[in-house]
Amino acid sequence: MSDSHAVEDADLRPRPEIEIRDAGPNDEAAWRELWGQYLAFYKVKIAPEVTDQTWKRCLDPASPLTARLAVAGERVLGFAMYHHHLSTWALGPDCYLEDLFLCREARGLGLGQALMDDLIAICKERGFDRLYWHTDVNNHRARKLYDKLAAADGHVRYRISF
């Protein structure tokens, strides 16, 4: 739902061994727990059926929505949710990072960077022309990471909800 991303600055704690992979059916409970934390972080509520549909879309091979998970052992520590679409500005498709979130104890370990690096590699591998995202103007920790990856493009977002 949210268009912002919650990540933290790197610190000196050791980074656990992390696997970044697509979400699978057995990840539902862990993903829902993180999703709830994500929504609470941004103080938003969405209808349960939206969460249900989002999860179903992530597992549907025909859906462009994908959830990538950062996993340490059996524990899901974060996610990046993205989808691709055609572009009127490029020959190839664009990739939109819609959501990026790390649980509180995983912040500051470089996992936000790892999720972004993973998504950049996917975009290159699949021939996407661009990766784009936006974040809350006051999410300074996320912006510190994102500013290392790309320059803000100066666009203002508008939204009409129906």
N, C-alpha and C positions, 0 to 999 in steps of 0.2 A: 504494500500500500504506500508506504512512505517513500518520499523522493530524496530523503536525506540518508546519511550513512554515519554510523557510530564506530569510530576507531580511536585508538589512543596512541600517544607518542611511544617510541621505543625506550626501554629502560635497560637496566643491567641484569635482570633476571635471566636465567638460562632458558632458551627456547626448547620446548619439547619436540620430539620427532613428530612431524606433521605429515599427514597424507591429505592431499586435496583431491576430491573425487566427486562425481555426480551423486546426488541423493538417490537412495533406493528405498524400497518399501519398508525395510527394517529400521529406517531412520526417522520414521514419522513422529514418534513420541519426542525424540531429542530435538527435531526441527521445530515442532510445535512449542516446546518449552522455550527455545531461543526466539521464535517468532513472537511469543507473548512478551518476552523481555524487550524485544525490539519495539513493539508497539508501546509498551510502558515507558521506554526511554524517551519516546517522542510524544508521550501523553495523548495517544490516539486510540480510538476504539473502532473496530470494524466488525461487521456482522460475522457470526461464526460460519455462515455459509460461504462467505468470501474466503476465509482461511481454508475451508474444506476444498473449495474449487481451486485455490492457488496450489495446494498440495497435489491435487489430482493432475493439474496441468504440468507440474514439475516432473511427474512420473510418466506422462503420456508422450511417447516418442513422436507423435504427430504435432505436438505443441511446440511452439518456439521458446516457451519459458523453460529455463533450466535452473536448477539449484546446485551450486557447487558447495561442498562442505569441507571445512578444515577440521580434521579428525586427529586426535592424539590417542593411540590405542583404540579403545572402544568409545571414547568420549568425543562428541561433536562440540567443538568450541566456537564455531562461527560459520557464516554462510555468505555467499554472493549469489544473488538472483539476477539473471539477465535474460534478455531475449533479443532476437535479431529481426530486422525488417528491411524492406526495400527502401531505397533512398532516391530522392529527386536531385540530389547533389553529387552523386557518385555512381559509378557503374556497378560496383558491388554493394552488398547489403551493409547496413550499419548495425552495430551492437549497442544496446542500451543496458547499462548496469542500473537496475532499478533499486536494489536493496543490498547493503553490505552491513553485516553486524557481527560483533564478537562478544561473547559472554565477558562479564566484568573481569574475571581472573585471567582471561587470555589476552586482555589488552596490554599493550606495551611490549609485546614479545615479537613484533614484526609480522604477525599473522595477517594484518590488513594488507601490508605490502605483498605478502606471499599470495593472498587471494587475488590481488590486482595483477601480479606477475603471471599467475595462472590464466587469468582471463585474457590478458594481452596475448599470451602464447596461443590460446584457443582462437582468438580473432585472427591472428596471422595465419595459423594453420588452415582455417576455414575460408580464408580469402575475404574477410570483412574489410571494408575500406576504412571504417572509423569505429572507435569505441567512444561513447560519451556517457555522461552522468551529470547529476547535479546534487548539491547538498545544501543543507541549511546554512545560511550566511553566518550564523553564530556557532556552527560546529567547527571550532578552531582546530581541534585535534585532527578531525578528518581532513580539513582543508590543508593542514600541514603536510599530510601524506600526499594528498591529491596535487598540491602545488609542486611536489617533486616530480610528478608524472606528466603534468600538462599545465598549460596556462588557462586560467578562466577565460571564457570567450566573450564575456560582456553581455550575454543575452539575459533577458528577463523572462521568467516563465509566467504564463497566465493559465488559469484553469477555470472551467465551468463544470460544476457537478450537476448531474441530473438525477 
